[in-house]
Amino acid sequence: MNIKLIAIGKTDHSAILSLMEEYSKRLNFYIKFEMELIPDLKNTKSLSESTQKEKEGELILKKINPTDDLILLDEGGKSFSSVEFSTFLQKKMNMGLKQLIFVIGGPYGFSEAIYDRANGKLSLSKMTFSHQMIRPFFIEQLYRAMTILRGEPYHHQ
């Protein structure tokens, strides 16, 4: 199974970028992982929030195949402990999925079209994080889940 993380906008901060690269490199030891960034929309000041979400949604949908399992990182999603998340991933792997895609939306979230296409929603916290900060947090959790599944000592309970 391949895991892909799609996010809107580039990562501006070198420290965040460095963390993403570090955990992506570690993660690729266990599973094929890639991150795809969709460029920020231009001239968004003239767009309403709903129009911006719709346009971002169209760009996201272009990156998704009909057979992909799509999970949105959304504050209204299901929360897991790290161990529960590893179990969730194991179930997805056991299903024989070709590709599991997680999406981090833009500043206003997702369009209805994205919610309609999604196979599920995942919340990393009840707190709100910037869409750039959540990237390394999520990639680290993917890495942590893989080490839990392998019984490696990275995660302590």
Secondary structure as UniProt FT lines:
FT   STRAND          2..8
FT   HELIX           14..27
FT   TURN            28..30
FT   STRAND          32..38
FT   HELIX           44..46
FT   HELIX           49..62
FT   TURN            66..67
FT   STRAND          69..79
FT   HELIX           82..94
FT   TURN            95..96
FT   STRAND          99..104
FT   TURN            107..108
FT   HELIX           112..117
FT   STRAND          120..123
FT   TURN            131..133
FT   HELIX           134..149
FT   TURN            150..151
FT   TURN            153..154
//
